[in-house]
Amino acid sequence: MSLLGAARYGVDQAPGGISVVQELLNTTSKGKPRLPDLLGEGALASEWLQEVRGAAMGGASQSSLAPLRETDLRRLRALREAVVASVTGSPAAGIRTDVELSMDAAGLVDVVHPERPVAWILSTVMVEALLAQRSGDWRRLKICANPDCDLSFFDRSRNRSGVWHDVHVCGNAINLRASRSRRRAGTSAANS
């Protein structure tokens, strides 16, 4: 079973590098039945990080990672909270991390830290967020408006007006609840 959010929840994957940011956002416990928080314990977080690194590096096989320490998990959860706040426009504590980049002989730039997976994900998320903000794609990374869902999705609508990760699942459920509430309010007002 894949631990990546796109496969785990059936969400369309964001294009390019911003998909790493989306993967971080979709590590939380969601769905029915509830799936575990991938940053909740060290072994599961290591498996997730291994899978994300492999996907980001073109499926390159790597040796398995040791379980992450609690301090690493706290750093990753703090990063996730800061990114959620940034995507939703909520105030949050800032995050600082050292980002080290390298350029090879062909001129390709990449994030360094392959031997330090937590440093790699922190750096990669920050770099991809910066690039997405500069390109305008950051406004397309959203959190589903259904409070029971909260999945991260990439809004592909022309006018960036999407609010549901899947309009047929979350949109219909919320709209049906609102319609029933309006009907009940109308019936109550008519009976008064």
N, CA and C atoms as an extended XYZ file, in Angstrom:
576
Properties=species:S:1:pos:R:3:atomname:S:1:resname:S:1:resid:I:1 pbc="F F F"
N         0.841       -1.187        0.000 N   MET     1
C         0.000        0.000        0.000 CA  MET     1
C         0.882        1.244        0.000 C   MET     1
N         0.541        2.198       -0.824 N   SER     2
C         1.298        3.441       -0.896 CA  SER     2
C         0.941        4.343        0.272 C   SER     2
N         1.945        5.029        0.794 N   LEU     3
C         1.718        6.011        1.849 CA  LEU     3
C         1.549        7.415        1.293 C   LEU     3
N         1.750        7.575       -0.007 N   LEU     4
C         1.614        8.895       -0.603 CA  LEU     4
C         0.147        9.316       -0.609 C   LEU     4
N        -0.095       10.592       -0.306 N   GLY     5
C        -1.451       11.102       -0.177 CA  GLY     5
C        -2.306       10.900       -1.411 C   GLY     5
N        -1.720       11.054       -2.585 N   ALA     6
C        -2.488       10.904       -3.817 CA  ALA     6
C        -3.074        9.502       -3.908 C   ALA     6
N        -2.292        8.491       -3.596 N   ALA     7
C        -2.778        7.113       -3.642 CA  ALA     7
C        -3.612        6.786       -2.413 C   ALA     7
N        -3.196        7.264       -1.284 N   ARG     8
C        -3.850        6.966       -0.007 CA  ARG     8
C        -5.287        7.470        0.031 C   ARG     8
N        -5.512        8.654       -0.500 N   TYR     9
C        -6.839        9.269       -0.447 CA  TYR     9
C        -7.510        9.423       -1.800 C   TYR     9
N        -6.851        9.012       -2.866 N   GLY    10
C        -7.434        9.145       -4.194 CA  GLY    10
C        -7.542       10.578       -4.661 C   GLY    10
N        -6.601       11.412       -4.264 N   VAL    11
C        -6.576       12.822       -4.635 CA  VAL    11
C        -5.660       12.988       -5.839 C   VAL    11
N        -6.043       13.863       -6.758 N   ASP    12
C        -5.152       14.168       -7.883 CA  ASP    12
C        -3.876       14.795       -7.350 C   ASP    12
N        -2.762       14.330       -7.855 N   GLN    13
C        -1.477       14.854       -7.419 CA  GLN    13
C        -1.205       16.197       -8.076 C   GLN    13
N        -0.680       17.112       -7.291 N   ALA    14
C        -0.288       18.423       -7.826 CA  ALA    14
C         0.855       18.229       -8.808 C   ALA    14
N         0.981       19.147       -9.765 N   PRO    15
C         2.061       18.999      -10.755 CA  PRO    15
C         3.420       19.414      -10.193 C   PRO    15
N         4.458       18.812      -10.713 N   GLY    16
C         5.824       19.220      -10.390 CA  GLY    16
C         6.174       19.114       -8.921 C   GLY    16
N         7.080       19.980       -8.513 N   GLY    17
C         7.623       19.937       -7.164 CA  GLY    17
C         6.646       20.290       -6.064 C   GLY    17
N         5.592       21.038       -6.390 N   ILE    18
C         4.617       21.394       -5.354 CA  ILE    18
C         3.912       20.145       -4.820 C   ILE    18
N         4.028       19.033       -5.551 N   SER    19
C         3.431       17.775       -5.074 CA  SER    19
C         4.079       17.323       -3.771 C   SER    19
N         5.343       17.663       -3.532 N   VAL    20
C         5.998       17.315       -2.267 CA  VAL    20
C         5.324       18.059       -1.120 C   VAL    20
N         4.970       19.322       -1.348 N   VAL    21
C         4.268       20.109       -0.330 CA  VAL    21
C         2.888       19.496       -0.076 C   VAL    21
N         2.184       19.132       -1.142 N   GLN    22
C         0.871       18.502       -1.010 CA  GLN    22
C         0.989       17.199       -0.222 C   GLN    22
N         2.031       16.429       -0.476 N   GLU    23
C         2.220       15.173        0.257 CA  GLU    23
C         2.390       15.427        1.751 C   GLU    23
N         3.144       16.454        2.106 N   LEU    24
C         3.305       16.790        3.523 CA  LEU    24
C         1.951       17.125        4.143 C   LEU    24
N         1.150       17.922        3.441 N   LEU    25
C        -0.163       18.313        3.966 CA  LEU    25
C        -1.092       17.120        4.135 C   LEU    25
N        -0.957       16.121        3.269 N   ASN    26
C        -1.852       14.967        3.329 CA  ASN    26
C        -1.306       13.824        4.188 C   ASN    26
N        -0.399       14.139        5.110 N   THR    27
C         0.075       13.118        6.056 CA  THR    27
C        -0.852       12.995        7.253 C   THR    27
N        -1.780       13.919        7.427 N   THR    28
C        -2.655       13.886        8.598 CA  THR    28
C        -3.690       12.780        8.491 C   THR    28
N        -4.303       12.479        9.613 N   SER    29
C        -5.311       11.428        9.689 CA  SER    29
C        -6.618       11.931        9.103 C   SER    29
N        -7.065       11.285        8.031 N   LYS    30
C        -8.296       11.675        7.342 CA  LYS    30
C        -8.971       10.426        6.810 C   LYS    30
N       -10.114       10.605        6.206 N   GLY    31
C       -10.776        9.516        5.511 CA  GLY    31
C       -11.683        8.684        6.398 C   GLY    31
N       -12.388        7.783        5.746 N   LYS    32
C       -13.265        6.839        6.433 CA  LYS    32
C       -12.969        5.470        5.861 C   LYS    32
N       -12.465        4.552        6.651 N   PRO    33
C       -12.078        4.709        8.054 CA  PRO    33
C       -10.858        5.617        8.161 C   PRO    33
N       -10.681        6.211        9.343 N   ARG    34
C        -9.570        7.116        9.590 CA  ARG    34
C        -8.255        6.407        9.335 C   ARG    34
N        -7.404        7.009        8.531 N   LEU    35
C        -6.062        6.493        8.296 CA  LEU    35
C        -5.117        7.164        9.290 C   LEU    35
N        -4.029        6.520        9.638 N   PRO    36
C        -3.149        7.087       10.662 CA  PRO    36
C        -2.425        8.345       10.195 C   PRO    36
N        -2.045        9.177       11.163 N   ASP    37
C        -1.204       10.343       10.905 CA  ASP    37
C         0.193        9.810       10.607 C   ASP    37
N         0.678       10.065        9.426 N   LEU    38
C         1.970        9.515        9.017 CA  LEU    38
C         3.140       10.141        9.759 C   LEU    38
N         2.909       11.256       10.437 N   LEU    39
C         3.960       11.875       11.244 CA  LEU    39
C         3.718       11.634       12.728 C   LEU    39
N         2.901       10.636       13.029 N   GLY    40
C         2.566       10.331       14.411 CA  GLY    40
C         3.579        9.463       15.123 C   GLY    40
N         4.278        8.628       14.396 N   GLU    41
C         5.301        7.781       15.017 CA  GLU    41
C         6.446        7.541       14.040 C   GLU    41
N         7.629        7.306       14.593 N   GLY    42
C         8.878        7.305       13.851 CA  GLY    42
C         8.980        6.337       12.691 C   GLY    42
N         8.559        5.088       12.873 N   ALA    43
C         8.710        4.099       11.801 CA  ALA    43
C         7.819        4.440       10.613 C   ALA    43
N         6.586        4.833       10.872 N   LEU    44
C         5.661        5.188        9.796 CA  LEU    44
C         6.138        6.448        9.066 C   LEU    44
N         6.630        7.430        9.819 N   ALA    45
C         7.146        8.655        9.211 CA  ALA    45
C         8.354        8.354        8.328 C   ALA    45
N         9.202        7.446        8.756 N   SER    46
C        10.370        7.062        7.955 CA  SER    46
C         9.951        6.411        6.650 C   SER    46
N         8.943        5.530        6.720 N   GLU    47
C         8.432        4.893        5.497 CA  GLU    47
C         7.858        5.932        4.539 C   GLU    47
N         7.077        6.881        5.081 N   TRP    48
C         6.500        7.929        4.244 CA  TRP    48
C         7.599        8.761        3.603 C   TRP    48
N         8.568        9.167        4.404 N   LEU    49
C         9.658       10.003        3.895 CA  LEU    49
C        10.456        9.271        2.820 C   LEU    49
N        10.668        7.979        3.010 N   GLN    50
C        11.370        7.161        2.022 CA  GLN    50
C        10.601        7.158        0.695 C   GLN    50
N         9.296        7.010        0.790 N   GLU    51
C         8.461        6.977       -0.414 CA  GLU    51
C         8.431        8.334       -1.124 C   GLU    51
N         8.342        9.414       -0.358 N   VAL    52
C         8.332       10.756       -0.946 CA  VAL    52
C         9.668       11.043       -1.623 C   VAL    52
N        10.753       10.704       -0.960 N   ARG    53
C        12.086       10.934       -1.560 CA  ARG    53
C        12.243       10.130       -2.839 C   ARG    53
N        11.800        8.894       -2.821 N   GLY    54
C        11.887        8.068       -4.021 CA  GLY    54
C        11.085        8.647       -5.176 C   GLY    54
N         9.864        9.104       -4.877 N   ALA    55
C         9.015        9.698       -5.917 CA  ALA    55
C         9.620       10.996       -6.436 C   ALA    55
N        10.153       11.816       -5.543 N   ALA    56
C        10.725       13.098       -5.948 CA  ALA    56
C        12.008       12.919       -6.747 C   ALA    56
N        12.705       11.837       -6.488 N   MET    57
C        13.974       11.594       -7.181 CA  MET    57
C        13.805       10.612       -8.329 C   MET    57
N        12.589       10.522       -8.843 N   GLY    58
C        12.353        9.684      -10.018 CA  GLY    58
C        12.316        8.203       -9.714 C   GLY    58
N        11.904        7.832       -8.511 N   GLY    59
C        11.776        6.421       -8.151 CA  GLY    59
C        13.097        5.744       -7.859 C   GLY    59
N        14.138        6.528       -7.599 N   ALA    60
C        15.441        5.940       -7.288 CA  ALA    60
C        15.343        5.106       -6.025 C   ALA    60
N        15.880        3.894       -6.075 N   SER    61
C        15.834        3.043       -4.883 CA  SER    61
C        16.894        3.510       -3.905 C   SER    61
N        16.517        3.526       -2.651 N   GLN    62
C        17.412        3.964       -1.589 CA  GLN    62
C        17.304        2.964       -0.454 C   GLN    62
N        18.328        2.900        0.356 N   SER    63
C        18.243        2.021        1.517 CA  SER    63
C        17.198        2.575        2.467 C   SER    63
N        16.582        1.686        3.237 N   SER    64
C        15.514        2.125        4.128 CA  SER    64
C        16.079        3.000        5.243 C   SER    64
N        15.249        3.902        5.719 N   LEU    65
C        15.641        4.842        6.753 CA  LEU    65
C        15.351        4.270        8.132 C   LEU    65
N        16.141        4.661        9.088 N   ALA    66
C        15.868        4.306       10.483 CA  ALA    66
C        14.647        5.104       10.934 C   ALA    66
N        13.903        4.592       11.920 N   PRO    67
C        12.763        5.360       12.429 CA  PRO    67
C        13.203        6.752       12.887 C   PRO    67
N        12.383        7.740       12.587 N   LEU    68
C        12.704        9.109       12.968 CA  LEU    68
C        12.542        9.297       14.469 C   LEU    68
N        13.344       10.173       15.018 N   ARG    69
C        13.274       10.498       16.447 CA  ARG    69
C        12.114       11.456       16.701 C   ARG    69
N        11.699       11.546       17.941 N   GLU    70
C        10.590       12.425       18.315 CA  GLU    70
C        10.898       13.881       17.968 C   GLU    70
N        12.149       14.313       18.114 N   THR    71
C        12.503       15.693       17.762 CA  THR    71
C        12.305       15.934       16.266 C   THR    71
N        12.642       14.938       15.448 N   ASP    72
C        12.420       15.056       13.999 CA  ASP    72
C        10.932       15.135       13.686 C   ASP    72
N        10.148       14.300       14.363 N   LEU    73
C         8.696       14.309       14.139 CA  LEU    73
C         8.093       15.652       14.520 C   LEU    73
N         8.552       16.231       15.624 N   ARG    74
C         8.052       17.551       16.037 CA  ARG    74
C         8.379       18.606       14.986 C   ARG    74
N         9.581       18.558       14.420 N   ARG    75
C         9.965       19.517       13.384 CA  ARG    75
C         9.085       19.359       12.150 C   ARG    75
N         8.815       18.119       11.750 N   LEU    76
C         7.980       17.871       10.575 CA  LEU    76
C         6.534       18.309       10.815 C   LEU    76
N         6.006       18.021       12.011 N   ARG    77
C         4.631       18.444       12.318 CA  ARG    77
C         4.534       19.971       12.380 C   ARG    77
N         5.570       20.634       12.907 N   ALA    78
C         5.577       22.106       12.949 CA  ALA    78
C         5.604       22.671       11.533 C   ALA    78
N         6.388       22.049       10.664 N   LEU    79
C         6.421       22.483        9.263 CA  LEU    79
C         5.052       22.299        8.622 C   LEU    79
N         4.426       21.141        8.862 N   ARG    80
C         3.095       20.887        8.290 CA  ARG    80
C         2.100       21.940        8.768 C   ARG    80
N         2.117       22.266       10.063 N   GLU    81
C         1.199       23.273       10.604 CA  GLU    81
C         1.446       24.642        9.978 C   GLU    81
N         2.711       25.000        9.802 N   ALA    82
C         3.041       26.293        9.192 CA  ALA    82
C         2.585       26.344        7.739 C   ALA    82
N         2.732       25.250        7.011 N   VAL    83
C         2.316       25.225        5.606 CA  VAL    83
C         0.787       25.283        5.512 C   VAL    83
N         0.087       24.557        6.385 N   VAL    84
C        -1.381       24.628        6.405 CA  VAL    84
C        -1.812       26.070        6.642 C   VAL    84
N        -1.199       26.721        7.616 N   ALA    85
C        -1.546       28.113        7.909 CA  ALA    85
C        -1.278       29.009        6.708 C   ALA    85
N        -0.170       28.789        6.035 N   SER    86
C         0.166       29.600        4.856 CA  SER    86
C        -0.842       29.386        3.730 C   SER    86
N        -1.221       28.130        3.502 N   VAL    87
C        -2.166       27.815        2.424 CA  VAL    87
C        -3.553       28.379        2.729 C   VAL    87
N        -3.957       28.329        3.997 N   THR    88
C        -5.295       28.791        4.365 CA  THR    88
C        -5.338       30.278        4.703 C   THR    88
N        -4.170       30.924        4.775 N   GLY    89
C        -4.128       32.347        5.101 CA  GLY    89
C        -4.294       32.625        6.577 C   GLY    89
N        -4.028       31.635        7.431 N   SER    90
C        -4.132       31.798        8.875 CA  SER    90
C        -2.780       32.228        9.445 C   SER    90
N        -2.799       32.941       10.553 N   PRO    91
C        -1.520       33.285       11.185 CA  PRO    91
C        -0.903       32.039       11.835 C   PRO    91
N         0.405       31.958       11.778 N   ALA    92
C         1.107       30.821       12.384 CA  ALA    92
C         2.526       31.219       12.713 C   ALA    92
N         3.159       30.384       13.507 N   ALA    93
C         4.576       30.596       13.812 CA  ALA    93
C         5.384       30.333       12.552 C   ALA    93
N         6.413       31.100       12.365 N   GLY    94
C         7.269       30.910       11.206 CA  GLY    94
C         8.176       29.690       11.387 C   GLY    94
N         8.728       29.245       10.302 N   ILE    95
C         9.656       28.100       10.301 CA  ILE    95
C        10.937       28.567        9.625 C   ILE    95
N        12.050       28.220       10.211 N   ARG    96
C        13.351       28.503        9.606 CA  ARG    96
C        14.084       27.190        9.411 C   ARG    96
N        14.755       27.092        8.294 N   THR    97
C        15.602       25.934        8.045 CA  THR    97
C        16.728       26.362        7.114 C   THR    97
N        17.847       25.725        7.268 N   ASP    98
C        18.955       25.975        6.344 CA  ASP    98
C        18.693       25.180        5.080 C   ASP    98
N        18.820       25.838        3.952 N   VAL    99
C        18.640       25.173        2.673 CA  VAL    99
C        19.990       25.181        1.967 C   VAL    99
N        20.440       24.013        1.604 N   GLU   100
C        21.705       23.904        0.890 CA  GLU   100
C        21.423       23.334       -0.491 C   GLU   100
N        21.899       24.058       -1.509 N   LEU   101
C        21.684       23.659       -2.885 CA  LEU   101
C        23.033       23.357       -3.535 C   LEU   101
N        22.978       22.521       -4.555 N   SER   102
C        24.199       22.235       -5.314 CA  SER   102
C        23.877       22.319       -6.803 C   SER   102
N        24.907       22.589       -7.593 N   MET   103
C        24.756       22.617       -9.037 CA  MET   103
C        25.784       21.650       -9.613 C   MET   103
N        25.300       20.734      -10.473 N   ASP   104
C        26.236       19.779      -11.073 CA  ASP   104
C        26.877       20.376      -12.326 C   ASP   104
N        27.731       19.609      -12.962 N   ALA   105
C        28.476       20.085      -14.135 CA  ALA   105
C        27.550       20.478      -15.283 C   ALA   105
N        26.370       19.878      -15.346 N   ALA   106
C        25.416       20.197      -16.405 CA  ALA   106
C        24.565       21.420      -16.064 C   ALA   106
N        24.764       21.978      -14.866 N   GLY   107
C        24.016       23.160      -14.458 CA  GLY   107
C        22.705       22.872      -13.765 C   GLY   107
N        22.459       21.600      -13.407 N   LEU   108
C        21.215       21.245      -12.717 CA  LEU   108
C        21.365       21.511      -11.217 C   LEU   108
N        20.412       22.248      -10.674 N   VAL   109
C        20.423       22.602       -9.254 CA  VAL   109
C        19.516       21.639       -8.510 C   VAL   109
N        19.981       21.202       -7.334 N   ASP   110
C        19.177       20.290       -6.523 CA  ASP   110
C        19.431       20.573       -5.048 C   ASP   110
N        18.504       20.107       -4.211 N   VAL   111
C        18.630       20.230       -2.767 CA  VAL   111
C        19.627       19.183       -2.289 C   VAL   111
N        20.544       19.610       -1.447 N   VAL   112
C        21.521       18.703       -0.867 CA  VAL   112
C        20.913       18.112        0.410 C   VAL   112
N        21.485       17.161        0.993 N   HIS   113
C        21.088       16.489        2.237 CA  HIS   113
C        20.515       15.104        1.980 C   HIS   113
N        20.939       14.365        0.985 N   PRO   114
C        20.349       13.045        0.799 CA  PRO   114
C        20.599       12.109        1.979 C   PRO   114
N        21.654       12.347        2.735 N   GLU   115
C        21.962       11.488        3.875 CA  GLU   115
C        21.199       11.919        5.131 C   GLU   115
N        20.551       13.080        5.080 N   ARG   116
C        19.781       13.582        6.222 CA  ARG   116
C        18.349       13.815        5.752 C   ARG   116
N        17.513       12.791        5.824 N   PRO   117
C        16.180       12.877        5.220 CA  PRO   117
C        15.293       13.983        5.773 C   PRO   117
N        15.375       14.268        7.068 N   VAL   118
C        14.527       15.332        7.625 CA  VAL   118
C        14.987       16.680        7.083 C   VAL   118
N        16.284       16.912        7.015 N   ALA   119
C        16.797       18.154        6.436 CA  ALA   119
C        16.391       18.248        4.973 C   ALA   119
N        16.418       17.115        4.275 N   TRP   120
C        16.027       17.113        2.857 CA  TRP   120
C        14.574       17.534        2.689 C   TRP   120
N        13.652       16.950        3.469 N   ILE   121
C        12.232       17.282        3.290 CA  ILE   121
C        11.956       18.713        3.711 C   ILE   121
N        12.570       19.190        4.799 N   LEU   122
C        12.383       20.578        5.215 CA  LEU   122
C        12.847       21.525        4.118 C   LEU   122
N        14.035       21.266        3.580 N   SER   123
C        14.585       22.116        2.521 CA  SER   123
C        13.741       22.042        1.261 C   SER   123
N        13.354       20.839        0.869 N   THR   124
C        12.591       20.661       -0.364 CA  THR   124
C        11.234       21.351       -0.277 C   THR   124
N        10.554       21.201        0.850 N   VAL   125
C         9.245       21.849        1.017 CA  VAL   125
C         9.398       23.364        0.950 C   VAL   125
N        10.410       23.906        1.608 N   MET   126
C        10.618       25.357        1.595 CA  MET   126
C        10.958       25.856        0.184 C   MET   126
N        11.832       25.150       -0.515 N   VAL   127
C        12.213       25.552       -1.873 CA  VAL   127
C        11.003       25.477       -2.802 C   VAL   127
N        10.252       24.378       -2.739 N   GLU   128
C         9.085       24.229       -3.620 CA  GLU   128
C         8.007       25.243       -3.290 C   GLU   128
N         7.836       25.592       -2.007 N   ALA   129
C         6.869       26.634       -1.639 CA  ALA   129
C         7.295       27.978       -2.229 C   ALA   129
N         8.568       28.286       -2.138 N   LEU   130
C         9.083       29.528       -2.711 CA  LEU   130
C         8.844       29.575       -4.221 C   LEU   130
N         9.188       28.497       -4.906 N   LEU   131
C         8.997       28.453       -6.357 CA  LEU   131
C         7.515       28.570       -6.725 C   LEU   131
N         6.641       27.901       -5.974 N   ALA   132
C         5.199       27.965       -6.245 CA  ALA   132
C         4.650       29.364       -5.980 C   ALA   132
N         5.167       30.020       -4.939 N   GLN   133
C         4.722       31.389       -4.664 CA  GLN   133
C         5.147       32.326       -5.782 C   GLN   133
N         6.334       32.128       -6.284 N   ARG   134
C         6.835       32.995       -7.363 CA  ARG   134
C         6.102       32.749       -8.679 C   ARG   134
N         5.715       31.495       -8.934 N   SER   135
C         5.040       31.172      -10.203 CA  SER   135
C         3.535       31.441      -10.152 C   SER   135
N         2.988       31.637       -8.956 N   GLY   136
C         1.552       31.829       -8.806 CA  GLY   136
C         0.793       30.538       -8.516 C   GLY   136
N         1.489       29.394       -8.534 N   ASP   137
C         0.821       28.114       -8.258 CA  ASP   137
C         0.461       27.938       -6.782 C   ASP   137
N         1.070       28.707       -5.895 N   TRP   138
C         0.800       28.561       -4.464 CA  TRP   138
C        -0.681       28.791       -4.169 C   TRP   138
N        -1.294       29.732       -4.880 N   ARG   139
C        -2.727       30.016       -4.657 CA  ARG   139
C        -3.614       28.874       -5.122 C   ARG   139
N        -3.064       27.953       -5.881 N   ARG   140
C        -3.829       26.790       -6.351 CA  ARG   140
C        -3.759       25.612       -5.383 C   ARG   140
N        -2.815       25.635       -4.454 N   LEU   141
C        -2.728       24.589       -3.446 CA  LEU   141
C        -3.703       24.963       -2.340 C   LEU   141
N        -4.690       24.099       -2.101 N   LYS   142
C        -5.774       24.433       -1.169 CA  LYS   142
C        -6.074       23.269       -0.243 C   LYS   142
N        -6.825       23.586        0.799 N   ILE   143
C        -7.339       22.593        1.733 CA  ILE   143
C        -8.839       22.513        1.492 C   ILE   143
N        -9.368       21.291        1.370 N   CYS   144
C       -10.794       21.088        1.103 CA  CYS   144
C       -11.641       21.823        2.145 C   CYS   144
N       -12.695       22.481        1.689 N   ALA   145
C       -13.565       23.269        2.566 CA  ALA   145
C       -14.466       22.403        3.443 C   ALA   145
N       -14.534       21.114        3.175 N   ASN   146
C       -15.314       20.217        4.019 CA  ASN   146
C       -14.522       19.977        5.302 C   ASN   146
N       -15.020       20.434        6.455 N   PRO   147
C       -14.256       20.288        7.703 CA  PRO   147
C       -14.013       18.829        8.098 C   PRO   147
N       -14.822       17.915        7.582 N   ASP   148
C       -14.606       16.493        7.855 CA  ASP   148
C       -13.536       15.900        6.952 C   ASP   148
N       -13.074       16.653        5.981 N   CYS   149
C       -12.133       16.144        4.991 CA  CYS   149
C       -10.746       16.757        5.176 C   CYS   149
N       -10.609       18.035        4.894 N   ASP   150
C        -9.344       18.767        5.023 CA  ASP   150
C        -8.213       18.248        4.144 C   ASP   150
N        -8.525       17.520        3.081 N   LEU   151
C        -7.457       17.058        2.186 CA  LEU   151
C        -6.877       18.234        1.418 C   LEU   151
N        -5.601       18.148        1.118 N   SER   152
C        -4.945       19.146        0.291 CA  SER   152
C        -5.124       18.746       -1.171 C   SER   152
N        -5.440       19.722       -2.004 N   PHE   153
C        -5.613       19.459       -3.431 CA  PHE   153
C        -5.067       20.632       -4.231 C   PHE   153
N        -4.812       20.385       -5.489 N   PHE   154
C        -4.338       21.419       -6.399 CA  PHE   154
C        -5.524       21.851       -7.247 C   PHE   154
N        -5.919       23.106       -7.104 N   ASP   155
C        -7.087       23.646       -7.807 CA  ASP   155
C        -6.733       23.892       -9.270 C   ASP   155
N        -7.295       23.070      -10.130 N   ARG   156
C        -7.029       23.191      -11.565 CA  ARG   156
C        -8.087       24.018      -12.294 C   ARG   156
N        -9.038       24.598      -11.548 N   SER   157
C       -10.066       25.400      -12.208 CA  SER   157
C        -9.437       26.647      -12.821 C   SER   157
N       -10.023       27.103      -13.896 N   ARG   158
C        -9.477       28.244      -14.635 CA  ARG   158
C        -9.369       29.486      -13.757 C   ARG   158
N       -10.403       29.742      -12.946 N   ASN   159
C       -10.422       30.971      -12.145 CA  ASN   159
C       -10.023       30.751      -10.680 C   ASN   159
N        -9.439       29.597      -10.385 N   ARG   160
C        -8.955       29.263       -9.028 CA  ARG   160
C       -10.070       29.337       -7.990 C   ARG   160
N       -11.257       28.889       -8.348 N   SER   161
C       -12.402       28.997       -7.442 CA  SER   161
C       -12.755       27.681       -6.752 C   SER   161
N       -11.983       26.624       -6.991 N   GLY   162
C       -12.283       25.336       -6.371 CA  GLY   162
C       -12.167       25.387       -4.859 C   GLY   162
N       -13.104       24.756       -4.171 N   VAL   163
C       -13.053       24.703       -2.707 CA  VAL   163
C       -13.108       23.269       -2.180 C   VAL   163
N       -13.469       22.311       -3.020 N   TRP   164
C       -13.595       20.916       -2.605 CA  TRP   164
C       -12.510       20.093       -3.289 C   TRP   164
N       -11.961       19.118       -2.571 N   HIS   165
C       -10.970       18.251       -3.226 CA  HIS   165
C       -11.660       17.418       -4.291 C   HIS   165
N       -12.955       17.108       -4.074 N   ASP   166
C       -13.771       16.401       -5.051 CA  ASP   166
C       -15.198       16.898       -4.875 C   ASP   166
N       -15.703       17.620       -5.860 N   VAL   167
C       -17.030       18.217       -5.750 CA  VAL   167
C       -18.109       17.151       -5.592 C   VAL   167
N       -17.914       15.973       -6.155 N   HIS   168
C       -18.919       14.917       -6.070 CA  HIS   168
C       -18.957       14.279       -4.691 C   HIS   168
N       -17.860       14.287       -3.992 N   VAL   169
C       -17.808       13.692       -2.652 CA  VAL   169
C       -18.091       14.765       -1.607 C   VAL   169
N       -17.192       15.714       -1.480 N   CYS   170
C       -17.315       16.727       -0.427 CA  CYS   170
C       -18.317       17.817       -0.765 C   CYS   170
N       -18.304       18.287       -2.001 N   GLY   171
C       -19.228       19.350       -2.386 CA  GLY   171
C       -20.677       18.931       -2.262 C   GLY   171
N       -21.011       17.751       -2.774 N   ASN   172
C       -22.390       17.266       -2.684 CA  ASN   172
C       -22.827       17.091       -1.235 C   ASN   172
N       -21.946       16.540       -0.396 N   ALA   173
C       -22.299       16.314        1.012 CA  ALA   173
C       -22.587       17.634        1.724 C   ALA   173
N       -21.745       18.607        1.546 N   ILE   174
C       -21.926       19.905        2.208 CA  ILE   174
C       -23.152       20.625        1.651 C   ILE   174
N       -23.308       20.612        0.338 N   ASN   175
C       -24.460       21.284       -0.269 CA  ASN   175
C       -25.770       20.624        0.138 C   ASN   175
N       -25.788       19.297        0.273 N   LEU   176
C       -26.987       18.596        0.714 CA  LEU   176
C       -27.325       18.964        2.156 C   LEU   176
N       -26.306       19.010        3.028 N   ARG   177
C       -26.540       19.422        4.421 CA  ARG   177
C       -27.102       20.837        4.485 C   ARG   177
N       -26.540       21.757        3.693 N   ALA   178
C       -27.009       23.144        3.684 CA  ALA   178
C       -28.448       23.230        3.184 C   ALA   178
N       -28.777       22.455        2.151 N   SER   179
C       -30.126       22.458        1.608 CA  SER   179
C       -31.127       21.942        2.642 C   SER   179
N       -30.769       20.853        3.320 N   ARG   180
C       -31.658       20.307        4.356 CA  ARG   180
C       -31.837       21.299        5.499 C   ARG   180
N       -30.769       21.986        5.873 N   SER   181
C       -30.841       22.976        6.952 CA  SER   181
C       -31.756       24.129        6.557 C   SER   181
N       -31.645       24.594        5.315 N   ARG   182
C       -32.507       25.681        4.840 CA  ARG   182
C       -33.968       25.229        4.820 C   ARG   182
N       -34.190       23.970        4.379 N   ARG   183
C       -35.555       23.448        4.341 CA  ARG   183
C       -36.142       23.364        5.747 C   ARG   183
N       -35.343       22.873        6.704 N   ARG   184
C       -35.819       22.786        8.089 CA  ARG   184
C       -36.109       24.177        8.648 C   ARG   184
N       -35.234       25.147        8.352 N   ALA   185
C       -35.443       26.508        8.827 CA  ALA   185
C       -36.709       27.098        8.215 C   ALA   185
N       -36.952       26.825        6.939 N   GLY   186
C       -38.151       27.312        6.268 CA  GLY   186
C       -39.414       26.672        6.838 C   GLY   186
N       -39.357       25.370        7.137 N   THR   187
C       -40.513       24.668        7.723 CA  THR   187
C       -40.782       25.182        9.116 C   THR   187
N       -39.698       25.394        9.907 N   SER   188
C       -39.879       25.909       11.265 CA  SER   188
C       -40.480       27.308       11.244 C   SER   188
N       -40.024       28.135       10.330 N   ALA   189
C       -40.542       29.516       10.232 CA  ALA   189
C       -42.018       29.488        9.797 C   ALA   189
N       -42.390       28.584        8.901 N   ALA   190
C       -43.762       28.491        8.421 CA  ALA   190
C       -44.690       27.971        9.523 C   ALA   190
N       -44.193       27.109       10.392 N   ASN   191
C       -45.013       26.542       11.467 CA  ASN   191
C       -45.126       27.466       12.661 C   ASN   191
N       -44.334       28.532       12.696 N   SER   192
C       -44.362       29.437       13.859 CA  SER   192
C       -45.469       30.424       13.788 C   SER   192
